Amino acid sequence: MLLSQINDPCDLKKLSVDQLPILAEEVRQFLIEKLSVTGGHLAPNLGVVELTIALHYCYNSPQDKFLFDVGHQAYVHKILTGRMDRFDSLRQYKGLCGFVKRNESEHDVWEAGHSSTSLSAAMGMALARDLKGEDNKVVAIIGDGALTGGMAFEALNHIGHEKKDMMVILNDNEMSIAPNVGAVHNYLTKIRSDRNYLRAKDEVEQLLKKIPAIGGKLAKTVERLKDSLKYLVVSGVLFEELGFKYLGPVDGHDVEGLIEAFTQANNVKGPVLVHVLTTKGKGYTPAEEDSYKWHGVSQPYKIESGQVLKAVGNPTYTDVFGQTLIELGEQDKRIVAVTPAMPGGSGLVKFAERFPDRMIDVGIAEQHAATMCAALAMEGMKPVYAVYSTFMQRAYDQIVHDICRQNANVMFAIDRAGFVGADGETHQGVFDIAFMRHIPNMVLMMPKDENELRHMMKTALEYNNGPIAYRYPRSSVPGVQLDEVLTPIPIGSWETVREGDGPIVIAVGPMIQVAEEAANTLKRDGIYLNIVNARFIKPLDETMLLQLAKYNRQMIVMEEACDAGSLGGAVLEFYAKQGIAGLDISLMGIPDRFIEHGSVKDQLQEVDLTADKLVEKVRSYRAGQKFAFTHKANQ
């Protein structure tokens, strides 16, 4: 096998060009077999096998810089740079990361889990290279989906202005996580399909090759002829107008053709864009037929059939959200669902089928989506901005400036709130409380179970006084009974879910179940926790907080969010402003660091957000402090 001989990109260069397609097939088979056990981003990586091989064959990493946009399509890059033997640990705790990771390898020069960042980063590296007087290549690899992000256009504009030597590879597979939308997608479709342009372009190039020597004025004339030809048959020529030399489209599964294109690009002064056409899921029939399903596979699968081996369990919070939104949409025609390129992941596919005119997918454009929702709300609609917590970070200014400042009645459905498991630190939904709680006019909720989520959605729909958000985790629901009739929850009201004369645990979301588990253990010690469901993170239930202070007991705030600025901080701030001193309050949240990939269970254990740690904290307090809990409370 050729693959077993590749431990470094230098080994790749020892192969002949004729051997590279054989290597590509071995890489594909390796990926299909390994990911059938670990899960991971299969389809994106199967689509870039030849492209990645050609890049490492033509350039010298890490001296030459490869910047993978998003980074989940860098598995082949990892294989070719000496990490093949670690693929059994892919996306597992302390194992190989599913994204580019700088501390894994010197060949990983740029980390990203969000889209549309590679062009800006590449421009920064090209500027640094020139300022230092170096001569390495800088190559950004960006997909057609990521190209729709506004940040990518900002970078294209700047790169075209500065004229720095660098290469942008547009990996065009006509598919991001969801079908691409927008004018850019339509423009690329025109380029792909315009055979007149491709044929004429080839004929001109063949003509030039027959001329022994072209120089001076004749060369310039021919170049103008080629430029005129492009304007004649392809309207716009967007990339050329932005200052790039455009090469392509190139077959992204033809290694020899890719090498030839990169060779041409190396002869270009200034920025060059190589337009590469690839097939997402290439070489594995199930992935080619359904690239959305196989974009990211979280469970093992059978290689022969493509059957995903899912464990039977409860639906997810996302499922409950999607179904409930349909119910509410039947009742209120003002509801409009908005998503930034995540209709499937956000549970909106069935809503889109039922209400196609009220489902808006803006593409990878979180900022645009937020401001658009503000305007929809001002015109009397009821926009539901369905977005992952980690991606909502990208629209912070629009939330502050356009939504909250104007007090627009936008409903936020914040999915993936809390730890997300194998996707790791770039996708953890642990910061949204801290960056939304301090914004005036915002209401922020989190349910303890799926039934409460449904009531919160009704609460948001009935609320007319500004922006309101409900956040929920990636996990399966607890499986409680669902109420048939949905009723609004009084804004800012908490509830006591377990009464006891022992320590007070103020918990939110899934931490309610953790506290309940700890309470069952401590009950055997004669310690009876008082558990409060802090379902409104903003506004707080100030009446209940004042009452809890009177008990003068140990108080613990539990949340699957960063310690800084989240619920625990809000509780401390409240008591400080009230001038209430002497309370014993401790926080159980996420410390001031990024938590890497692994299972959610691993991540919770790493930060001590477990029932065992809560039990340990209570027992240690009891042993060393003035309290003795002897009265058996009503459970």
C-alpha positions as CSV (number, residue, x, y, z in Angstrom):
1,M,0.0,0.0,0.0
2,L,1.2,3.5,-0.8
3,L,-0.6,5.1,2.1
4,S,1.5,3.1,4.6
5,Q,4.6,4.8,3.2
6,I,3.3,8.3,3.9
7,N,4.4,9.7,7.2
8,D,5.2,13.2,6.1
9,P,4.5,15.4,3.0
10,C,8.0,14.7,1.9
11,D,7.1,11.1,1.5
12,L,4.3,12.1,-0.8
13,K,6.7,13.9,-3.2
14,K,8.6,10.6,-3.8
15,L,5.6,9.2,-5.6
16,S,5.0,9.7,-9.3
17,V,2.0,11.6,-10.5
18,D,0.6,8.3,-11.9
19,Q,0.6,6.9,-8.4
20,L,-1.4,9.7,-6.8
21,P,-4.9,8.5,-7.9
22,I,-4.0,5.1,-6.3
23,L,-3.1,6.9,-3.1
24,A,-6.3,8.8,-3.3
25,E,-8.4,5.6,-3.3
26,E,-6.4,4.2,-0.4
27,V,-7.1,7.4,1.6
28,R,-10.8,7.2,0.8
29,Q,-11.0,3.6,2.0
30,F,-9.1,4.5,5.1
31,L,-11.5,7.4,5.9
32,I,-14.6,5.2,5.3
33,E,-13.3,2.5,7.5
34,K,-12.1,4.6,10.4
35,L,-15.1,6.9,10.5
36,S,-17.5,3.9,10.5
37,V,-16.3,3.4,14.1
38,T,-15.6,6.9,15.4
39,G,-18.0,9.0,13.4
40,G,-17.0,12.4,12.0
41,H,-17.2,14.7,9.0
42,L,-17.2,12.0,6.2
43,A,-18.7,13.6,3.1
44,P,-16.6,16.9,3.2
45,N,-13.4,14.9,3.5
46,L,-14.2,12.4,0.8
47,G,-14.7,15.3,-1.5
48,V,-11.2,16.9,-1.0
49,V,-9.0,13.8,-1.2
50,E,-7.4,14.6,-4.6
51,L,-7.3,18.3,-3.8
52,T,-5.4,17.8,-0.6
53,I,-3.0,15.4,-2.1
54,A,-2.3,17.8,-5.0
55,L,-1.7,20.7,-2.6
56,H,0.9,18.7,-0.5
57,Y,2.5,17.4,-3.7
58,C,2.9,20.9,-5.2
59,Y,3.8,22.9,-2.1
60,N,6.0,22.5,1.0
61,S,4.0,22.5,4.2
62,P,4.5,23.9,6.8
63,Q,6.7,26.6,5.2
64,D,3.9,27.1,2.7
65,K,0.7,27.9,4.7
66,F,-2.6,25.9,4.1
67,L,-5.6,27.6,5.7
68,F,-8.7,25.3,5.7
69,D,-11.9,27.3,6.1
70,V,-14.0,25.8,8.9
71,G,-11.4,23.0,9.2
72,H,-13.7,20.0,9.3
73,Q,-12.5,19.0,5.8
74,A,-8.8,18.6,6.9
75,Y,-8.8,14.9,7.7
76,V,-6.8,14.1,4.6
77,H,-4.4,16.8,5.5
78,K,-4.0,15.2,8.9
79,I,-3.4,11.8,7.3
80,L,-0.7,13.2,5.0
81,T,1.1,15.0,7.9
82,G,1.8,12.1,10.2
83,R,-1.4,11.6,12.2
84,M,-2.8,8.5,10.5
85,D,-2.0,6.3,13.5
86,R,-4.2,8.5,15.7
87,F,-7.4,8.2,13.8
88,D,-8.9,5.6,16.1
89,S,-9.1,8.5,18.7
90,L,-10.7,11.0,16.3
91,R,-13.1,13.4,18.2
92,Q,-12.7,11.4,21.4
93,Y,-11.6,12.8,24.7
94,K,-7.8,13.7,24.6
95,G,-7.8,12.2,21.1
96,L,-7.3,13.6,17.6
97,C,-9.4,16.8,17.0
98,G,-12.0,16.8,14.3
99,F,-10.8,20.3,13.2
100,V,-7.5,21.8,12.4
101,K,-5.6,22.1,15.7
102,R,-2.4,24.1,16.0
103,N,-1.0,22.1,19.0
104,E,-1.4,18.9,17.1
105,S,1.0,19.6,14.3
106,E,3.2,22.3,12.8
107,H,1.3,21.7,9.6
108,D,-1.9,23.1,11.2
109,V,-1.3,26.9,10.9
110,W,-4.9,28.2,11.3
111,E,-7.7,26.9,13.6
112,A,-11.4,27.4,12.7
113,G,-14.7,25.8,13.6
114,H,-16.8,28.7,12.1
115,S,-16.9,29.4,8.4
116,S,-15.6,32.3,6.2
117,T,-12.4,33.1,8.2
118,S,-9.7,31.6,6.0
119,L,-9.4,34.5,3.5
120,S,-8.9,37.1,6.2
121,A,-6.4,34.9,7.9
122,A,-4.6,34.2,4.7
123,M,-4.3,38.0,4.0
124,G,-2.8,38.4,7.4
125,M,-0.2,35.7,6.8
126,A,0.6,37.1,3.3
127,L,1.1,40.6,4.9
128,A,3.3,39.2,7.6
129,R,5.4,37.2,5.1
130,D,6.1,40.3,3.0
131,L,6.9,42.4,6.0
132,K,9.4,39.8,7.2
133,G,10.9,39.5,3.7
134,E,10.0,35.8,3.3
135,D,8.8,34.1,0.1
136,N,6.5,31.2,1.2
137,K,3.2,30.5,-0.4
138,V,-0.1,31.2,1.3
139,V,-3.1,29.1,0.2
140,A,-6.7,29.5,1.5
141,I,-9.2,26.7,0.9
142,I,-12.7,27.8,1.1
143,G,-16.0,26.2,0.2
144,D,-18.8,27.7,-1.9
145,G,-21.0,27.7,1.1
146,A,-18.5,29.5,3.3
147,L,-18.0,32.0,0.5
148,T,-21.5,33.3,1.1
149,G,-20.4,34.6,4.5
150,G,-20.0,38.4,4.7
151,M,-16.6,38.1,6.2
152,A,-15.3,36.3,3.1
153,F,-16.5,39.2,0.9
154,E,-14.7,41.7,3.1
155,A,-11.5,39.8,2.7
156,L,-12.0,39.3,-1.1
157,N,-12.4,43.1,-1.4
158,H,-9.2,43.8,0.6
159,I,-7.1,41.1,-1.0
160,G,-8.0,42.3,-4.5
161,H,-7.1,45.9,-3.5
162,E,-3.7,45.0,-1.9
163,K,-2.7,42.6,-4.7
164,K,-0.6,40.4,-2.4
165,D,0.7,37.1,-3.8
166,M,-1.6,34.4,-2.5
167,M,-3.9,31.7,-3.8
168,V,-7.5,31.1,-2.9
169,I,-8.9,27.6,-3.8
170,L,-12.7,27.7,-4.1
171,N,-13.8,24.2,-3.3
172,D,-17.2,24.2,-5.1
173,N,-19.3,21.2,-4.4
174,E,-22.7,22.9,-4.7
175,M,-23.4,21.9,-1.1
176,S,-22.6,23.2,2.4
177,I,-24.3,21.6,5.4
178,A,-27.6,22.7,3.8
179,P,-28.3,23.6,0.1
180,N,-26.7,26.9,-0.7
181,V,-28.8,29.9,-1.3
182,G,-28.3,33.3,-2.8
183,A,-26.9,35.1,-5.8
184,V,-23.3,33.9,-5.3
185,H,-24.5,30.3,-5.5
186,N,-26.4,31.1,-8.8
187,Y,-23.3,32.8,-10.2
188,L,-21.1,29.8,-9.5
189,T,-23.8,27.6,-11.1
190,K,-23.5,29.7,-14.2
191,I,-19.8,29.3,-14.3
192,R,-20.0,25.5,-13.8
193,S,-22.6,25.1,-16.5
194,D,-21.4,27.5,-19.2
195,R,-19.9,25.1,-21.6
196,N,-19.6,27.7,-24.3
197,Y,-17.2,29.6,-22.1
198,L,-15.3,26.5,-21.2
199,R,-15.0,25.3,-24.8
200,A,-14.0,28.7,-26.1
201,K,-11.4,29.1,-23.3
202,D,-9.9,25.8,-24.2
203,E,-9.8,26.6,-27.9
204,V,-7.9,29.9,-27.2
205,E,-5.4,28.1,-25.0
206,Q,-4.8,25.4,-27.6
207,L,-4.3,28.1,-30.2
208,L,-1.7,29.8,-28.0
209,K,0.2,26.6,-27.5
210,K,0.6,26.3,-31.3
211,I,2.4,29.6,-31.5
212,P,6.2,29.1,-30.9
213,A,6.8,32.3,-29.1
214,I,4.5,35.0,-28.0
215,G,6.0,38.2,-26.6
216,G,5.5,41.9,-26.2
217,K,2.5,43.5,-27.8
218,L,1.1,40.2,-29.2
219,A,1.1,38.6,-25.8
220,K,-0.8,41.6,-24.4
221,T,-3.3,41.5,-27.3
222,V,-3.9,37.8,-26.7
223,E,-4.5,38.4,-23.0
224,R,-7.0,41.1,-23.8
225,L,-8.7,38.7,-26.2
226,K,-9.0,36.1,-23.4
227,D,-10.4,38.8,-21.1
228,S,-12.9,40.0,-23.7
229,L,-14.0,36.4,-24.3
230,K,-14.8,36.0,-20.6
231,Y,-16.9,39.1,-20.6
232,L,-18.6,38.0,-23.7
233,V,-19.8,34.6,-22.5
234,V,-19.9,34.9,-18.7
235,S,-21.6,38.0,-17.4
236,G,-20.0,39.6,-14.3
237,V,-16.7,37.8,-14.1
238,L,-17.0,38.5,-10.4
239,F,-13.6,37.4,-9.2
240,E,-11.7,39.1,-12.0
241,E,-13.5,42.3,-11.2
242,L,-12.4,41.9,-7.5
243,G,-8.8,41.8,-8.6
244,F,-8.1,38.1,-8.8
245,K,-6.7,36.1,-11.6
246,Y,-9.4,33.4,-12.2
247,L,-8.4,29.9,-13.2
248,G,-11.0,27.1,-13.7
249,P,-13.3,25.5,-13.3
250,V,-11.0,22.5,-12.6
251,D,-12.0,18.9,-12.0
252,G,-11.3,18.5,-8.3
253,H,-10.9,14.7,-8.6
254,D,-8.3,14.9,-11.4
255,V,-5.0,15.0,-9.6
256,E,-3.0,15.7,-12.7
257,G,-5.3,18.6,-13.7
258,L,-5.1,20.0,-10.2
259,I,-1.3,20.0,-10.3
260,E,-1.3,21.7,-13.7
261,A,-3.7,24.4,-12.3
262,F,-1.5,25.0,-9.3
263,T,1.6,25.2,-11.6
264,Q,-0.2,27.9,-13.6
265,A,-1.2,29.7,-10.4
266,N,2.4,29.9,-9.3
267,N,3.2,31.9,-12.4
268,V,0.6,34.5,-11.5
269,K,1.6,37.7,-9.8
270,G,-0.9,38.9,-7.2
271,P,-3.9,37.0,-5.9
272,V,-5.2,34.1,-7.9
273,L,-8.4,32.1,-7.4
274,V,-8.6,28.5,-8.6
275,H,-12.1,27.3,-9.0
276,V,-12.2,23.6,-8.2
277,L,-15.3,21.4,-8.7
278,T,-15.7,18.5,-6.3
279,T,-18.3,16.0,-5.3
280,K,-19.1,15.9,-1.6
281,G,-19.0,12.3,-0.4
282,K,-17.0,11.2,-3.5
283,G,-16.3,7.5,-3.6
284,Y,-18.9,6.3,-1.1
285,T,-22.3,5.9,-2.6
286,P,-24.4,6.6,0.5
287,A,-22.5,9.9,1.1
288,E,-22.8,10.9,-2.6
289,E,-26.5,10.3,-2.6
290,D,-27.2,12.2,0.7
291,S,-24.3,14.6,1.4
292,Y,-26.4,16.4,4.1
293,K,-26.9,13.3,6.2
294,W,-23.2,12.3,5.8
295,H,-21.8,15.8,6.3
296,G,-21.2,14.9,9.9
297,V,-21.9,11.4,11.3
298,S,-22.1,11.3,15.1
299,Q,-22.7,7.5,15.3
300,P,-20.9,4.4,13.9
301,Y,-22.3,3.0,10.6
302,K,-22.2,-0.1,8.5
303,I,-19.8,0.4,5.6
304,E,-21.7,-1.9,3.2
305,S,-25.1,-0.4,3.6
306,G,-24.5,3.0,5.1
307,Q,-26.9,2.2,7.9
308,V,-26.1,4.4,10.9
309,L,-26.1,2.4,14.2
310,K,-28.3,4.7,16.3
311,A,-29.2,3.9,19.9
312,V,-32.9,4.0,20.5
313,G,-33.8,6.8,22.8
314,N,-35.9,9.9,23.4
315,P,-36.2,12.7,20.8
316,T,-33.9,15.7,21.2
317,Y,-34.7,19.2,22.3
318,T,-34.2,20.2,18.7
319,D,-37.0,17.7,17.6
320,V,-39.3,19.1,20.3
321,F,-38.6,22.7,19.2
322,G,-39.3,21.9,15.6
323,Q,-42.6,20.1,16.2
324,T,-43.8,22.8,18.7
325,L,-43.0,25.6,16.2
326,I,-45.2,23.9,13.7
327,E,-48.0,23.8,16.2
328,L,-47.5,27.5,17.0
329,G,-47.2,28.3,13.3
330,E,-50.7,26.8,12.8
331,Q,-52.1,29.2,15.4
332,D,-50.2,32.3,14.4
333,K,-49.5,33.2,10.8
334,R,-47.1,36.0,11.9
335,I,-44.4,33.4,12.8
336,V,-41.5,33.3,10.5
337,A,-38.6,30.9,11.0
338,V,-35.1,32.2,10.1
339,T,-31.9,30.2,10.0
340,P,-28.3,30.8,8.9
341,A,-27.8,27.7,6.7
342,M,-28.9,25.2,9.4
343,P,-32.5,24.2,8.6
344,G,-31.8,20.5,9.3
345,G,-29.6,21.0,12.4
346,S,-32.1,23.5,13.8
347,G,-35.1,21.2,13.4
348,L,-36.8,23.3,10.8
349,V,-37.1,20.9,7.8
350,K,-40.7,19.9,8.6
351,F,-41.6,23.5,9.4
352,A,-40.3,24.5,5.9
353,E,-42.4,21.7,4.3
354,R,-45.5,22.9,6.1
355,F,-44.9,26.7,5.7
356,P,-42.5,27.2,2.8
357,D,-43.2,30.9,2.6
358,R,-42.5,31.4,6.3
359,M,-39.1,29.6,6.3
360,I,-36.1,31.8,5.4
361,D,-32.6,30.3,5.1
362,V,-30.2,33.2,4.6
363,G,-27.1,31.1,4.1
364,I,-24.0,31.6,6.3
365,A,-25.0,35.1,7.3
366,E,-25.7,35.3,11.0
367,Q,-25.4,39.1,11.1
368,H,-27.7,39.6,8.2
369,A,-30.2,37.2,9.8
370,A,-30.3,39.1,13.1
371,T,-30.8,42.5,11.5
372,M,-33.4,41.1,9.1
373,C,-35.3,39.6,12.1
374,A,-35.3,43.0,13.7
375,A,-37.0,44.6,10.7
376,L,-39.5,41.7,10.4
377,A,-40.4,42.3,14.0
378,M,-40.9,46.0,13.5
379,E,-43.3,45.3,10.7
380,G,-45.5,43.2,12.9
381,M,-44.1,39.7,12.2
382,K,-43.0,37.2,14.8
383,P,-39.5,36.1,13.7
384,V,-37.9,33.1,15.3
385,Y,-34.2,33.2,14.9
386,A,-33.1,29.5,15.1
387,V,-29.4,29.4,15.6
388,Y,-26.7,27.4,17.4
389,S,-25.3,29.2,20.4
390,T,-21.7,29.1,19.0
391,F,-22.8,30.7,15.7
392,M,-24.9,33.3,17.3
393,Q,-21.7,34.8,18.6
394,R,-21.0,36.0,15.1
395,A,-24.1,38.4,15.3
396,Y,-23.3,40.0,18.6
397,D,-23.3,43.6,17.3
398,Q,-26.5,43.2,15.5
399,I,-28.2,41.7,18.6
400,V,-27.0,44.8,20.6
401,H,-27.4,47.5,18.0
402,D,-30.3,46.4,15.8
403,I,-32.5,44.2,18.0
404,C,-32.1,45.1,21.7
405,R,-31.4,48.8,21.3
406,Q,-34.6,49.1,19.1
407,N,-36.4,46.7,21.4
408,A,-37.5,44.5,18.5
409,N,-39.7,41.6,19.4
410,V,-37.4,38.9,18.0
411,M,-37.6,35.4,19.4
412,F,-34.2,33.6,19.7
413,A,-34.2,29.8,19.6
414,I,-30.7,29.1,20.8
415,D,-29.8,25.4,20.1
416,R,-26.7,23.6,21.3
417,A,-26.6,25.6,24.5
418,G,-24.0,24.1,26.8
419,F,-21.4,21.4,25.9
420,V,-21.7,19.9,22.5
421,G,-19.3,16.9,22.7
422,A,-17.1,15.8,19.8
423,D,-17.2,19.1,17.9
424,G,-15.3,20.6,20.9
425,E,-14.1,24.1,21.8
426,T,-15.1,25.9,18.7
427,H,-18.7,24.8,19.0
428,Q,-19.3,24.8,22.8
429,G,-22.5,26.8,23.5
430,V,-21.3,28.2,26.9
431,F,-20.9,31.9,26.3
432,D,-24.3,33.1,25.1
433,I,-25.6,33.8,28.7
434,A,-22.7,36.0,29.4
435,F,-22.9,38.0,26.2
436,M,-26.7,38.3,26.2
437,R,-27.6,38.8,29.8
438,H,-26.0,42.2,30.1
439,I,-27.8,43.7,27.0
440,P,-30.7,45.9,28.0
441,N,-34.2,44.7,27.0
442,M,-33.2,41.1,26.6
443,V,-35.2,38.3,28.3
444,L,-33.3,35.0,28.6
445,M,-34.8,31.6,29.5
446,M,-33.8,27.9,29.7
447,P,-36.1,25.0,30.4
448,K,-35.5,22.0,32.7
449,D,-37.2,19.6,30.3
450,E,-39.0,19.4,27.0
451,N,-42.4,20.2,28.5
452,E,-41.1,23.5,29.9
453,L,-39.5,24.3,26.6
454,R,-42.8,24.1,24.9
455,H,-44.3,26.5,27.5
456,M,-41.4,28.8,27.0
457,M,-42.0,28.9,23.3
458,K,-45.6,29.9,24.0
459,T,-44.3,32.5,26.5
460,A,-42.0,34.0,23.8
461,L,-44.9,34.1,21.3
462,E,-47.2,35.9,23.7
463,Y,-44.4,38.3,24.8
464,N,-44.6,41.7,23.0
465,N,-42.2,43.9,24.9
466,G,-38.9,43.2,23.1
467,P,-36.4,40.4,22.4
468,I,-36.8,37.1,24.2
469,A,-34.6,34.0,24.0
470,Y,-35.0,30.4,25.0
471,R,-31.9,28.2,25.0
472,Y,-31.7,24.4,25.0
473,P,-29.1,21.7,24.9
474,R,-28.0,19.3,22.1
475,S,-29.1,16.3,24.2
476,S,-32.1,14.0,24.2
477,V,-34.9,15.2,26.4
478,P,-35.6,13.6,29.8
479,G,-38.9,12.1,28.5
480,V,-41.5,13.8,30.7
481,Q,-45.2,14.0,30.0
482,L,-46.2,16.8,27.7
483,D,-49.0,19.1,28.4
484,E,-51.6,19.4,25.7
485,V,-52.4,23.1,26.4
486,L,-49.5,25.5,26.3
487,T,-49.6,28.4,28.7
488,P,-47.2,31.4,29.1
489,I,-44.9,31.3,32.1
490,P,-44.8,34.5,34.1
491,I,-41.7,36.5,33.1
492,G,-38.9,36.2,35.7
493,S,-40.5,33.5,37.8
494,W,-38.5,30.6,39.2
495,E,-39.9,27.4,40.8
496,T,-38.9,25.1,43.6
497,V,-38.6,21.6,42.2
498,R,-37.5,20.0,45.5
499,E,-38.1,21.3,49.0
500,G,-35.6,20.7,51.7
501,D,-34.1,22.3,54.8
502,G,-30.5,21.7,53.6
503,P,-28.3,23.5,51.1
504,I,-30.0,25.5,48.4
505,V,-29.1,24.6,44.8
506,I,-30.1,27.1,42.2
507,A,-29.8,25.3,38.9
508,V,-30.8,25.8,35.3
509,G,-31.4,23.5,32.4
510,P,-29.9,20.0,32.5
511,M,-28.2,20.9,35.8
512,I,-31.7,20.3,37.4
513,Q,-31.4,16.6,36.7
514,V,-27.8,16.6,38.0
515,A,-29.0,18.3,41.3
516,E,-31.8,15.8,41.6
517,E,-29.4,12.9,41.3
518,A,-27.2,14.4,44.0
519,A,-30.2,15.0,46.2
520,N,-31.2,11.4,46.0
521,T,-27.7,10.4,47.2
522,L,-27.5,13.0,50.0
523,K,-30.9,12.0,51.3
524,R,-29.3,8.8,52.6
525,D,-27.1,11.0,54.7
526,G,-30.0,12.9,56.1
527,I,-29.3,16.0,54.0
528,Y,-32.2,17.3,52.0
529,L,-31.4,19.7,49.2
530,N,-33.6,22.6,48.3
531,I,-33.5,22.7,44.5
532,V,-34.6,25.8,42.6
533,N,-35.2,25.9,38.9
534,A,-33.8,29.3,37.8
535,R,-35.6,29.0,34.4
536,F,-35.4,32.8,33.9
537,I,-31.7,33.8,33.7
538,K,-32.8,37.4,33.0
539,P,-34.8,38.8,34.7
540,L,-34.0,37.0,37.9
541,D,-36.7,36.1,40.4
542,E,-35.8,38.7,42.9
543,T,-38.6,37.9,45.3
544,M,-37.4,34.3,45.6
545,L,-33.8,35.4,45.9
546,L,-34.7,37.6,48.8
547,Q,-36.6,34.8,50.5
548,L,-33.7,32.3,50.0
549,A,-31.3,34.8,51.6
550,K,-33.4,34.7,54.8
551,Y,-32.7,30.9,55.2
552,N,-29.0,31.7,55.6
553,R,-27.9,28.3,54.3
554,Q,-25.2,27.1,52.0
555,M,-26.1,28.2,48.5
556,I,-24.8,26.6,45.2
557,V,-25.4,27.9,41.7
558,M,-25.1,25.3,39.0
559,E,-25.0,26.0,35.3
560,E,-23.5,24.5,32.1
561,A,-22.1,27.9,31.2
562,C,-19.0,30.0,31.8
563,D,-18.6,31.2,35.4
564,A,-17.8,34.7,34.2
565,G,-20.9,36.7,33.6
566,S,-23.5,33.9,33.6
567,L,-26.3,33.0,36.2
568,G,-23.9,32.6,39.1
569,G,-22.5,36.1,38.5
570,A,-26.1,37.5,38.2
571,V,-27.0,36.0,41.6
572,L,-23.9,37.5,43.3
573,E,-24.5,40.9,41.7
574,F,-28.1,40.9,42.9
575,Y,-27.1,40.2,46.5
576,A,-24.3,42.8,46.4
577,K,-26.7,45.5,45.1
578,Q,-29.1,44.6,47.8
579,G,-26.4,45.0,50.4
580,I,-26.9,41.4,51.6
581,A,-23.7,40.1,53.0
582,G,-22.6,37.0,54.9
583,L,-24.2,34.5,52.5
584,D,-22.2,31.4,51.7
585,I,-22.5,31.2,47.9
586,S,-20.4,29.0,45.6
587,L,-20.5,28.6,41.9
588,M,-20.4,25.4,39.9
589,G,-19.9,26.4,36.3
590,I,-17.3,26.3,33.6
591,P,-13.9,27.8,34.5
592,D,-12.1,30.4,32.4
593,R,-10.7,28.2,29.7
594,F,-11.8,26.5,26.5
595,I,-12.9,22.9,26.9
596,E,-11.8,20.6,24.1
597,H,-13.6,17.8,22.3
598,G,-14.8,14.5,23.8
599,S,-18.2,13.3,25.0
600,V,-20.4,15.6,26.9
601,K,-20.0,13.3,29.9
602,D,-16.2,13.7,29.6
603,Q,-16.5,17.5,29.4
604,L,-18.8,17.7,32.4
605,Q,-16.5,15.6,34.5
606,E,-13.5,17.8,33.4
607,V,-15.1,20.9,34.9
608,D,-16.7,19.1,37.9
609,L,-20.3,19.6,36.8
610,T,-21.5,16.2,38.1
611,A,-23.8,14.9,40.8
612,D,-20.8,13.3,42.6
613,K,-19.0,16.7,42.8
614,L,-22.1,18.4,44.1
615,V,-22.4,15.7,46.8
616,E,-18.7,16.1,47.6
617,K,-19.1,19.9,47.9
618,V,-22.1,19.5,50.3
619,R,-20.5,16.9,52.4
620,S,-17.3,18.8,52.8
621,Y,-19.2,21.9,53.8
622,R,-21.2,20.0,56.4
623,A,-18.1,18.4,57.9
624,G,-16.2,21.7,58.2
625,Q,-18.9,24.3,58.8
626,K,-21.5,25.3,61.4
627,F,-24.5,23.6,59.9
628,A,-25.9,20.2,60.8
629,F,-28.9,19.1,58.8
630,T,-31.0,16.9,61.0
631,H,-34.6,17.8,60.2
632,K,-36.2,15.6,57.6
633,A,-37.9,17.9,55.1
634,N,-41.0,17.0,53.0
635,Q,-39.6,15.5,49.8
